[in-house]
Amino acid sequence: MFDNRQKTALQIAFFLHDLRGGGVERISVHLANAMQRMGHAVTLVLVNKRGNPAYFDAINPGVSVVELDQNRTLTSAIGFRQYIRHQKPDLIISALTHINVSTLLSVKFMRSKPHIFVIEHNHQIERELNGKVDNLGLAVRLAFKLVPYLYPDADTVGAVSDGIRKSIAAAIKIPRERIDVLNNPVKIPKTAELTKPTAVLKELNPKQIPFILGVGALSFEKNFGLLIEAFKHVRSKRPLKLMIAGEGPKRPELEKQARETGYADDIHLPGFVDNPYALMREAQLLALTSKWEGLPTVLIEAMALGKSVVATDCPSGPSEILMGGSLGCLVPLNDAEALANAIERTLDTPQDPTELMRRAADFAPEATAGRYLDVYYAAQERKRGRYPRLSSSQQDDLYHTTQ
């Protein structure tokens, strides 16, 4: 939208607790790398440097890493405030609710402050404020309580999907037109990652018997029990195997369910797999069975490889990614029969790989980083009275047109 994105070098800071986690940290690294490649000066500011070595290895050499050397996110606001005063970034991007609250506390009452993006990746604000989350620590729960008071101070409140945007607006009474849809970046796998040996493939021998794939934490919300139940129906009609790559607290329950299907030898739960792309390449399709999501990256990664997908029509993300079901079957939540039927239809009639890859390209890091910068530059124009904010209905039209 704004040509000066390529001409104006910005000072951009990403604020994270550390790089130990999963999706949000990986997404931040992808965005930081993309913005640095676009010519901006980018820094990852970490509360502490603990983390996954692979994430540190993935950071571009031109991206700086700064450690505040503290333990708690909320108390790190003072140290981050000092960083802001000394380095004077043009914009700050943070994600995860407690990090966002700390960011907004850091700039509270500052006379001159950067443009603040706070990004939400899931429905947890709505769930927490409605009393549906009971496993949060005291400090994190306090952060959620501060959200309705602090989020209106953010220059940009972002949501990774339109469904999350609606959830935030309903939960904390921010007008929808003040919330921008900022999709997650998805890094398209490189050829070297696709060909990297993956030992678990030897268990499957996919050239003889095809397999379907699930990828994600073995947790309540991923609902892989539904996938096992649907697989049992499909397996009763044709030779097929199931691989669910991931680890989590539901493993004992899922292993028991697998044994009870009568097809335990055809159901594989290998734990965490360091190269799921090799599995995606060999699978017949990828199934997502979640009860809820933000914007499920695994769907986009599979589509980037030209792989057909089926998904529950959960809030939120699958329907947006799959264009309302035109690029893959969407099934009701907790309906094993509907999921089994969708799997069978997709095995018999796969989606067009070219269409899937074209859609996945909409989520490439440069495309999503460009959207962040468009929102920033639009805000600067609004300050000059040149670029009025779109209404929520106009934003809806624009979002669905660009998708």
C-alpha positions as CSV (number, residue, x, y, z in Angstrom):
1,M,0.0,0.0,0.0
2,F,2.7,2.5,1.0
3,D,5.7,2.7,-1.3
4,N,7.8,4.4,1.4
5,R,7.9,1.1,3.2
6,Q,11.0,0.4,1.0
7,K,12.5,3.9,1.5
8,T,12.3,4.6,5.2
9,A,14.5,2.6,7.5
10,L,12.7,2.1,10.8
11,Q,14.0,1.1,14.3
12,I,11.8,-1.8,15.2
13,A,11.8,-3.7,18.5
14,F,10.1,-7.1,19.2
15,F,9.5,-7.7,22.9
16,L,9.5,-11.3,24.1
17,H,10.0,-13.0,27.5
18,D,12.4,-15.6,25.9
19,L,12.6,-18.0,23.1
20,R,11.6,-21.1,25.0
21,G,8.1,-21.4,23.7
22,G,6.5,-22.4,20.4
23,G,4.4,-20.6,17.9
24,V,4.6,-17.0,19.0
25,E,8.3,-17.0,19.4
26,R,8.9,-18.6,16.0
27,I,6.4,-16.2,14.4
28,S,8.3,-13.2,16.0
29,V,11.6,-14.5,14.6
30,H,10.1,-14.9,11.1
31,L,8.7,-11.3,11.2
32,A,11.9,-9.9,12.5
33,N,13.9,-11.5,9.8
34,A,11.5,-10.4,7.1
35,M,11.6,-6.8,8.3
36,Q,15.4,-6.8,8.5
37,R,15.5,-8.1,4.9
38,M,13.3,-5.1,4.0
39,G,16.0,-2.8,5.2
40,H,14.9,-1.9,8.7
41,A,16.9,-2.0,11.9
42,V,15.4,-4.8,14.0
43,T,16.0,-5.9,17.6
44,L,14.6,-8.8,19.6
45,V,14.4,-7.6,23.2
46,L,14.2,-10.6,25.6
47,V,13.4,-10.6,29.3
48,N,16.0,-13.3,29.4
49,K,18.0,-15.3,26.9
50,R,16.7,-18.8,27.8
51,G,15.3,-20.6,24.8
52,N,15.4,-23.1,22.0
53,P,18.8,-23.1,20.3
54,A,17.1,-23.6,17.0
55,Y,15.2,-20.4,17.3
56,F,18.4,-18.5,18.1
57,D,20.1,-20.1,15.1
58,A,17.2,-19.0,12.9
59,I,17.7,-15.3,13.7
60,N,19.3,-13.3,10.8
61,P,22.8,-12.1,11.5
62,G,21.5,-8.5,10.9
63,V,18.9,-8.8,13.7
64,S,20.2,-7.7,17.1
65,V,19.3,-9.5,20.4
66,V,19.2,-7.6,23.7
67,E,18.6,-9.2,27.1
68,L,17.1,-7.4,30.0
69,D,18.3,-10.2,32.3
70,Q,15.2,-10.5,34.4
71,N,12.9,-13.3,35.4
72,R,9.4,-12.0,35.4
73,T,7.7,-10.3,32.5
74,L,5.6,-7.7,34.5
75,T,8.6,-6.5,36.6
76,S,10.7,-6.2,33.4
77,A,8.6,-3.2,32.4
78,I,11.1,-0.9,34.1
79,G,14.0,-2.3,32.3
80,F,12.2,-2.2,29.0
81,R,11.2,1.4,29.6
82,Q,14.9,2.3,30.0
83,Y,15.6,0.5,26.7
84,I,12.9,2.5,25.0
85,R,14.3,5.8,26.3
86,H,17.8,5.1,25.3
87,Q,17.2,3.4,21.9
88,K,14.1,5.3,20.8
89,P,12.5,2.6,18.5
90,D,9.9,3.8,16.0
91,L,7.7,0.9,16.7
92,I,7.4,-2.0,19.2
93,I,5.7,-5.3,18.4
94,S,4.7,-7.6,21.3
95,A,2.5,-10.7,21.5
96,L,1.1,-12.9,24.3
97,T,-1.2,-11.1,26.7
98,H,1.1,-10.7,29.7
99,I,3.9,-9.4,27.4
100,N,1.5,-6.9,25.9
101,V,0.5,-5.6,29.3
102,S,4.2,-5.2,30.3
103,T,4.8,-3.3,27.0
104,L,2.0,-0.9,27.7
105,L,3.1,-0.4,31.3
106,S,6.6,0.4,30.0
107,V,5.4,3.4,28.0
108,K,2.7,4.6,30.4
109,F,3.0,8.3,31.0
110,M,6.0,8.6,28.6
111,R,5.7,12.0,26.8
112,S,7.4,10.7,23.6
113,K,6.8,7.0,22.9
114,P,7.0,4.6,19.9
115,H,4.1,3.2,18.0
116,I,2.9,0.1,20.0
117,F,1.5,-3.1,18.4
118,V,-0.1,-5.6,20.8
119,I,-1.0,-8.8,19.0
120,E,-3.4,-11.5,20.2
121,H,-3.0,-15.0,18.9
122,N,-5.9,-16.8,20.5
123,H,-9.2,-16.5,22.3
124,Q,-7.7,-16.6,25.8
125,I,-8.7,-13.0,26.7
126,E,-12.3,-13.8,26.1
127,R,-12.1,-17.2,27.9
128,E,-10.2,-15.7,30.9
129,L,-12.5,-12.7,31.4
130,N,-15.5,-15.2,31.2
131,G,-13.9,-17.4,33.9
132,K,-13.2,-20.3,31.5
133,V,-9.4,-20.6,32.2
134,D,-8.3,-21.9,35.6
135,N,-4.6,-22.9,35.2
136,L,-3.0,-19.4,35.1
137,G,-0.5,-18.1,37.6
138,L,-1.3,-15.1,39.7
139,A,0.9,-12.7,37.7
140,V,-0.6,-13.8,34.4
141,R,-4.1,-13.6,35.8
142,L,-3.4,-10.1,37.0
143,A,-2.2,-9.2,33.5
144,F,-5.5,-10.3,32.0
145,K,-7.4,-8.2,34.5
146,L,-5.4,-5.1,33.3
147,V,-6.2,-5.7,29.6
148,P,-9.4,-3.7,29.4
149,Y,-7.7,-0.7,31.0
150,L,-4.4,-0.8,29.0
151,Y,-5.2,-2.1,25.5
152,P,-7.1,1.1,24.5
153,D,-3.7,2.8,25.0
154,A,-2.1,0.7,22.2
155,D,-1.6,2.4,18.8
156,T,-2.5,-0.9,17.1
157,V,-4.3,-3.8,18.6
158,G,-3.8,-6.7,16.2
159,A,-5.5,-10.1,15.8
160,V,-4.1,-13.0,13.8
161,S,-7.5,-13.8,12.4
162,D,-10.9,-12.1,11.9
163,G,-12.3,-14.5,14.5
164,I,-9.8,-13.4,17.1
165,R,-10.6,-9.8,16.2
166,K,-14.3,-10.3,17.0
167,S,-13.4,-12.1,20.2
168,I,-11.2,-9.2,21.4
169,A,-13.8,-6.6,20.5
170,A,-16.5,-8.5,22.4
171,A,-14.3,-9.2,25.5
172,I,-12.9,-5.8,26.1
173,K,-15.2,-3.5,24.3
174,I,-12.7,-2.1,21.8
175,P,-14.5,-1.1,18.6
176,R,-13.8,-3.6,15.9
177,E,-12.5,-0.9,13.5
178,R,-9.7,-0.3,16.0
179,I,-8.5,-3.9,15.7
180,D,-6.4,-4.9,12.7
181,V,-6.2,-8.4,11.3
182,L,-2.5,-9.2,11.1
183,N,-2.0,-12.8,10.0
184,N,0.9,-14.9,11.2
185,P,3.8,-15.4,8.9
186,V,4.4,-18.9,7.7
187,K,7.9,-19.8,6.5
188,I,7.7,-22.0,3.4
189,P,9.9,-25.1,4.0
190,K,13.1,-25.3,2.1
191,T,14.1,-28.3,0.0
192,A,16.8,-29.2,2.5
193,E,14.1,-29.5,5.2
194,L,11.9,-31.6,3.1
195,T,14.6,-34.1,2.3
196,K,16.1,-34.2,5.8
197,P,15.8,-37.9,7.0
198,T,13.0,-38.5,9.6
199,A,13.4,-41.8,11.4
200,V,9.6,-42.1,12.1
201,L,8.9,-42.5,8.4
202,K,10.5,-45.9,8.5
203,E,7.7,-47.1,10.8
204,L,5.1,-46.2,8.3
205,N,6.5,-47.3,4.9
206,P,4.2,-44.9,3.1
207,K,5.0,-46.2,-0.3
208,Q,3.1,-49.4,0.6
209,I,0.3,-48.1,2.9
210,P,-0.7,-44.4,2.8
211,F,-1.0,-42.4,6.1
212,I,-2.8,-39.4,7.3
213,L,-1.2,-36.9,9.6
214,G,-2.0,-34.8,12.7
215,V,0.6,-32.3,14.1
216,G,0.4,-30.5,17.4
217,A,0.5,-30.8,21.2
218,L,-1.3,-33.7,22.7
219,S,-3.5,-31.4,24.6
220,F,-7.2,-30.9,25.3
221,E,-7.8,-28.2,22.7
222,K,-6.1,-30.1,19.9
223,N,-8.8,-32.9,20.3
224,F,-6.8,-35.7,18.7
225,G,-9.1,-38.2,20.2
226,L,-11.6,-37.1,17.5
227,L,-9.0,-37.9,14.8
228,I,-8.4,-41.4,16.3
229,E,-12.2,-42.1,16.3
230,A,-12.6,-40.9,12.7
231,F,-9.5,-42.9,11.7
232,K,-11.1,-46.1,13.1
233,H,-14.1,-45.6,10.8
234,V,-12.0,-45.0,7.7
235,R,-9.5,-47.8,8.6
236,S,-12.4,-50.3,8.7
237,K,-12.9,-49.6,5.0
238,R,-9.4,-49.3,3.5
239,P,-5.7,-49.9,4.3
240,L,-4.5,-46.7,6.0
241,K,-2.2,-45.5,8.9
242,L,-2.3,-42.5,11.2
243,M,0.6,-40.5,12.5
244,I,0.1,-37.8,15.2
245,A,3.3,-35.9,15.7
246,G,3.5,-34.0,19.0
247,E,3.8,-34.4,22.8
248,G,1.6,-33.5,25.7
249,P,-0.5,-34.4,28.7
250,K,-3.1,-36.3,26.7
251,R,-0.7,-39.0,25.6
252,P,-1.8,-41.8,28.0
253,E,-5.5,-41.2,27.1
254,L,-4.8,-41.2,23.4
255,E,-2.6,-44.4,23.6
256,K,-5.5,-46.1,25.5
257,Q,-8.0,-45.0,22.8
258,A,-5.7,-46.2,20.0
259,R,-5.5,-49.7,21.6
260,E,-9.3,-49.8,21.9
261,T,-9.8,-49.1,18.2
262,G,-8.5,-52.5,17.3
263,Y,-6.0,-50.8,14.9
264,A,-3.3,-49.9,17.4
265,D,-0.5,-51.2,15.0
266,D,-1.7,-48.6,12.5
267,I,-1.7,-45.6,14.9
268,H,1.7,-44.0,15.6
269,L,2.4,-41.4,18.3
270,P,6.1,-40.7,18.0
271,G,6.3,-37.6,20.2
272,F,7.9,-34.4,19.1
273,V,9.3,-34.6,15.5
274,D,12.0,-32.1,14.7
275,N,11.1,-32.1,11.0
276,P,7.4,-32.3,10.5
277,Y,7.7,-31.1,6.9
278,A,9.1,-34.5,5.8
279,L,6.0,-36.1,7.3
280,M,3.7,-33.6,5.5
281,R,5.4,-34.3,2.2
282,E,4.7,-38.0,2.5
283,A,1.3,-37.9,4.0
284,Q,-1.9,-38.2,2.0
285,L,-3.5,-35.4,3.9
286,L,-3.3,-33.4,7.1
287,A,-6.1,-33.3,9.6
288,L,-6.7,-30.6,12.1
289,T,-9.3,-31.4,14.8
290,S,-8.9,-28.5,17.3
291,K,-11.7,-27.2,19.5
292,W,-10.3,-23.7,19.0
293,E,-7.4,-22.0,17.3
294,G,-6.0,-18.6,16.6
295,L,-4.6,-19.1,13.1
296,P,-3.4,-22.7,12.8
297,T,0.0,-22.5,11.1
298,V,0.2,-26.2,10.5
299,L,-2.7,-26.0,7.9
300,I,-0.8,-23.3,6.0
301,E,2.5,-25.3,6.1
302,A,0.8,-28.4,4.7
303,M,-0.9,-26.3,2.0
304,A,2.5,-24.7,1.1
305,L,3.6,-28.3,0.3
306,G,0.5,-28.8,-1.9
307,K,-1.0,-31.2,0.6
308,S,-4.8,-31.5,1.0
309,V,-6.2,-30.7,4.4
310,V,-9.4,-31.3,6.4
311,A,-10.2,-29.3,9.5
312,T,-12.8,-28.7,12.2
313,D,-14.7,-25.5,11.6
314,C,-13.5,-24.2,15.0
315,P,-13.1,-20.7,16.2
316,S,-11.0,-19.4,14.5
317,G,-8.8,-19.6,11.5
318,P,-9.5,-22.8,9.6
319,S,-12.5,-21.3,7.7
320,E,-10.5,-18.1,6.9
321,I,-7.5,-20.1,5.7
322,L,-9.6,-22.5,3.6
323,M,-11.7,-19.8,2.1
324,G,-14.9,-21.0,3.7
325,G,-14.2,-24.6,2.7
326,S,-13.4,-24.1,-1.0
327,L,-9.8,-25.2,-0.4
328,G,-10.4,-28.1,2.0
329,C,-13.2,-29.8,3.9
330,L,-14.5,-28.1,7.1
331,V,-16.4,-30.3,9.5
332,P,-18.4,-29.6,12.7
333,L,-16.7,-29.8,16.1
334,N,-16.7,-33.2,17.8
335,D,-18.4,-35.0,14.8
336,A,-16.3,-38.1,14.2
337,E,-18.5,-39.4,11.4
338,A,-18.4,-36.1,9.5
339,L,-14.6,-36.0,9.9
340,A,-14.3,-39.6,8.7
341,N,-16.4,-38.8,5.6
342,A,-14.3,-35.7,4.9
343,I,-11.1,-37.8,5.1
344,E,-12.5,-40.4,2.7
345,R,-13.7,-37.7,0.2
346,T,-10.3,-36.0,0.4
347,L,-8.4,-39.3,-0.1
348,D,-10.5,-40.1,-3.1
349,T,-10.4,-36.5,-4.5
350,P,-7.4,-34.4,-3.3
351,Q,-7.4,-30.7,-3.6
352,D,-5.5,-29.0,-6.5
353,P,-1.9,-28.6,-5.1
354,T,-1.4,-25.4,-7.1
355,E,-4.4,-23.7,-5.6
356,L,-3.2,-24.7,-2.1
357,M,0.3,-23.4,-2.6
358,R,-1.0,-20.2,-4.0
359,R,-3.2,-19.6,-1.0
360,A,-0.3,-20.5,1.4
361,A,1.9,-17.8,-0.3
362,D,-0.5,-15.2,1.1
363,F,1.0,-15.9,4.5
364,A,4.7,-15.7,3.5
365,P,6.8,-13.7,6.0
366,E,7.4,-10.8,3.6
367,A,3.7,-10.5,2.8
368,T,2.7,-10.5,6.5
369,A,5.5,-8.2,7.5
370,G,4.4,-5.8,4.8
371,R,0.9,-5.8,6.3
372,Y,2.3,-4.7,9.7
373,L,4.2,-1.9,8.1
374,D,1.2,-0.8,6.0
375,V,-0.7,-0.5,9.3
376,Y,2.1,1.5,10.8
377,Y,2.4,3.9,7.9
378,A,-1.4,4.3,7.7
379,A,-1.4,5.4,11.4
380,Q,1.3,8.0,10.6
381,E,-0.8,9.3,7.8
382,R,-3.8,9.5,10.1
383,K,-1.8,11.6,12.5
384,R,-1.3,14.1,9.6
385,G,-5.0,14.0,8.8
386,R,-4.4,12.3,5.4
387,Y,-5.7,8.7,5.9
388,P,-8.9,8.2,7.9
389,R,-9.4,4.9,9.7
390,L,-11.7,2.5,7.8
391,S,-15.0,1.5,9.4
392,S,-15.3,-2.1,10.6
393,S,-17.5,-3.0,7.6
394,Q,-14.9,-1.4,5.2
395,Q,-12.1,-3.4,7.0
396,D,-14.2,-6.6,6.6
397,D,-14.5,-5.9,2.9
398,L,-10.8,-5.1,2.5
399,Y,-9.7,-8.2,4.5
400,H,-11.9,-10.6,2.5
401,T,-10.9,-9.0,-0.8
402,T,-7.2,-9.4,-0.1
403,Q,-7.7,-13.0,1.0
